Amino acid sequence: MDGDVFGELGNSAQVDSRLLQVFQKSLLQAQDILNQNRLLINEINQNQESKMPDNLSRNVGLIRELNSNIRRVVDLYADLSNSFTKSREASSEGDSSGTLKSDGKVNQKRIRSS
């Protein structure tokens, strides 16, 4: 993604707003790529059904483009996941009652009295 969302912003409201913007941007990018993939798949299928040598050889490039697009979508979702994890960690830093670890288990913190 475009950088660390949390390094640039100070307060929680700004982080939440910026995080939502980043999520929305990434999800829109992923949706655009998935729409493009749908068109590629349709063209690949048409070329396959035509059985014309030129169309079949064109499929090689189309399939490569499709694979590249799939990698891009996976990267976008991975970045979204990382951003979400960072936001959850940042929002729970001051919480002494416990935090949710990435494996879904609660990490209880003990408060020591002086």
N, C-alpha and C positions, 0 to 999 in steps of 0.2 A: 504494500500500500504506500501511500504518500509520506509516511513517516510515523513517528510515535505520537499518537494523539495526546498522551498524558504528559509528555515533556513540554508541550507548548502552553498548556492551560493551567490556570491556578485553581479556581474554585469549582465546586461540584456541579453547579448549574451550567457552567461553560463546558465542562467535560461531558455532561449528559447531552447537551445540545450538539456539541461537535461529534460525539460518538454516534448520535442518531443520523447526523448528516453523512458521516463516513459509511454507516450501515446502508443508508438509502442509496448512496452513490454506488457502493459495491454491488448491492443487490440489483440495481438497474443495469450495471455493466454485465453482470452474470446473465440477467434475463435477455439482454440484447444478443449476447453470444449464443445463448440457447436457442433463440429465435433464428439466428443465422445457421445454427446447426440443423434445425428442422429443414430449412431450405436446402442445405447441402445434402442431407439424407434423401430428400425428395429427388434432387437431381441425380444423385448416385443411383437410386432405384430406377429412375427413368432410363438412365444410360445402360444399366444392367439389363433391363427388359428389352431395350432396342437391339442388343447384341451386335451393334455396329463397332468395328474395330477402333475407330477414332473415339467414340464415346467411352468404350471400355478402357482405353488407355488414359483418357481424361480423368477417369475415376481414381487413378493412382494419386494424382495431385489433390483431388477433392477429399480423398480419405486422409491424406497427410494434413490438409487444412483442418479437417474435422478433429483429428487427434490433437493437433495443436490447440484448437479451441477448447477441447475437453481439459487439457492441462491448465489452460488459463482459468477456466471455471473452478477447477480444483484449487488452484492458487488463491483465487478470490475468496472461496469459502474458508480456506485455511487462515487467511488473513483476518477474515471476519471472526472466526473462532478465537484467534489469538487476541484480537481487540476486545472481544466479549469477556474473555478470561481476565485480561488486564483490568477491565472496568469493574468486574466483580471483586477482584483482589483489592483494587484501589478503594472501592466503596466499603469494604469490610475491614480495612486496616485499623480503624479506631474502635471496632466492635470487639469487646472482650468476652462476649458470650459464646463465640465459636464461629468458625468459618467453614464454608463448604469447599472441600478439596476437589481437584479435577476428577478424581475417581468417584465422586458423589458422596463420600463419607464426611462426616462432620469432624472438624479438628477442634476439640475443646481446649480453651485456654483457662488456666487457673489464675485467679487474682490473689496475689499474696498481700496479706495485711502487714502493716509495719509494727 
